[in-house]
Amino acid sequence: METKVKRIYPGKQIKDIKFYKVEDLEAILGLKKRTIRKYLRTGRIPGAIKLGRRYFVSTKNFDRYIGKK
């Protein structure tokens, strides 16, 4: 019996948590995708989730990065 994996789409909420993709962060921060991926890989932007080749960041973790509470 196969179980389906729930996919995360831009702006989609799973259990009341919204996730950003690298493209969303690119538009918000004004940085290149390569730089954002480096920040996610090194932990400079905290709490990144990697699914396959894609990175996702919850709004809570992104707010922590930019200094909001």
N, C-alpha and C positions, 0 to 999 in steps of 0.2 A: 504494500500500500504506500503510495507516494504522498508526501505532505507538500502542500504548496507553500512557497516562501512568499511572504508579504513584501511587495516591492515598495520602495519609498520614492515618491515623485515630488518634484519641486512644489513647495507650498503645501504639501500633503501633511496631514496630522495623523500620528499614530499614538493612541492613548494620550491625547491632549498635548502631544509634544510636536512642534513644528520643526522641520529640518530644512537647512539650506544646502544647496549643491555648490560646487566650486563656481559655476557660472553666476549664481546668485551673489556669492561673496565678491566676485569680480566686479559686478555692477555696484555693490554697496561700498566697497573699499577703494575702488579705483586702481586696483593692482592687477598685474598680469596673472593669468591662470597658473603659470609656472611658479611664480612667487608664492601664491596661495597654497599650492600643493606642497611646496617646500616647508612653509609654516605649519601645515597640517602634519606632515611627515615628522618634523622635528619637535612637535609639541608646542610651538610658539602660540598657535591657536589651540586651546585645550579641548579635549573631549571629542576628537574626530573619530568617526566610525568609517571604516573602509569596507565596502561591499564590492567584491570583485575589483574592478579598476577605479571605481568611483568613491569619492569621499563625501561624507555628510557631517554637518555640524548642527546640533540642536540650538534653538534660539537661546536657551539658558546658557550654554557654553559660549556662544557668540557674544552675548551680553557681558559675560564675565571677561572676555577678551577686550572688548571696547570700554570696559570700566563701568557699565551700568549695573544696578543691583536689582 
